[in-house]
């Protein structure tokens, strides 16, 4: 799959579905919508803010201090909050509709066409997390992450080991 024909995160055309509002960003990669649903952004993983088993695994895997990971997670959460809170969004689903926690899995688009999942990667506030079968934009997301890392955007300016 080539990348020449993929639009930027700002110009991705959302699917023709109804809009909902983002009530709040739960963290850098999870949103709570005005209809009560929680949405886990497909293809994006941001550092953890809250103490959890995943935080402990990430600390062990990256050899980073838990407090450092949480500080990066807070920055990612603030980025997502500023990008999405109170805004109208459209959702695009992939093959699997829900994760094991019951959260809706989606690609999220702002009213202006901004592709939220891609924007988080493009600005360096997360890294890719590809979980088949939801792989529609995996190669595109990898390219965005590489560009953000090379240009030391967002969290990549803090560390190479998110």
N, C-alpha and C positions, 0 to 999 in steps of 0.2 A: 504494500500500500504506500503510495507516494504522499508527500505532505504538501506538494505545490497547490493542490486544489482545496486544501482545508482553510477556511476563514480563520481570522484571529479570534481570540477570546471575546473581543468587543463586538464582532459582527456575526457571530454564529446565529443562525435563524432558529428560533424556538419552534417547537411543534405547535400546531394549532389546537391547543387545549385551553381550558379556562384558567384564569389567574387565581392565585391565592396569595395571601399576605404572609410575610415572615414575621412572626411574633417576636422571636429572639433567636440568637445563635446560642445553642447549648454549649458548643465548643467550636474549634476551628473547622470541623468536618460534619457537624450535625446541626440541623435547624429544627425549630418548633414552629409549625405553621398556625395560622389563625383558625384553621379547622380542627386543631388539636393534634394533628399527626406530627410525628417526628420523622425527619428525613435524614438519612445517612447519605452523604454525597458519594456517588460511585467514583472509584478510581483515585481518590484523594485520601491521604492519611496525614494528620497533623499531630504534633507532639501533645502528649496528655497534660491536662491541667490538674485533674483530680487523682488522688492516690488510688491505684488499682493494680491488678496483676499485670495489665499491659504496660503500665508505667515501669514496674519492676523489670519486666522482660526487655523493654526498650533501654533501660539503664544498663542492664547486663550486656545487651547486644552492642550498644554504642560506646560502652565504657564512659558514660557521662554521669555526672552527679544528678540525683533525682530532682533536686531543687533547680538545677540548670535546665533540665528538660521541662519542668513545670513553668519556668520563666519563658521558655520558647513557646510552650503551649499557650500561655497567656497572650503573647504577641500574635500568634495565629488566630486565637479566639477574637481578639480585638479587631484584627483585619476583617475576619468574616462578619463580625457584628456590624462594623462600619459599612461594609459592602452591602449587607442584606437586610438588616433589621428595619421593619416598617415598610419594606418595599414589596411591590407586587412581583410575583414570580410565576413561571410556568415550569412544569415538571415533564421530563422525558424519561420514560422507564426503559429498562433493558430486558434481558431474558428473565432473571430472577427479580421478583418484585419486592421481597422483604428479606431482611437478615434474620439471624437466629434470635435477635432481641425484639423482633416485631416491627422494627423501623422500616419505613418505606425506603427503597433504594432508588435514587434518581439522579439524573443530570438536571441541574437547575439553571434557569435562564431568568435574568431580570427583565422587566418590562422594556428596557431599552435594547434588549438583545444580548447583553453581556452574559457569557457562558461562565457561571460562577465557579464550577469545578475547575475549568481551565484557568480562570483568572487567579485562583489561589495558587496553582502551580506556576503560572507565568510570573507572578510577583514573588515567588520563593517562600510562601508561607506553609507549604506542605510538600510531601513527596508522593510519588505515585504508589498506589496499592492496587494491583490488578488481581481480581478474584474472578476466575472464569465461573460462569459463562458471561458475566457482564464485562465485555472487553471491547465494546464498540469504538471507543476513543483511545484505547490503550497506547497505540503507537504515537498518536498526536500528543497525549499527555507526557509520554517519555521525552519527546522532543522539547516540550515546554519546560520540563524539569531540567533537562540538560542545559538549555539556554539560561535558565535562572541560576543554576549552579555555576556555570562558566562566568556569568556576569555578577556573581555574588550578591544576588538580590535577596531581600527579605532575610530569612533565617540562614540562608547559605552564606551571608556575610558574617554570621556569628560562628558557624561551624560547618564542616563538611560531613558531619556524622549525625544528622538529625535523628 
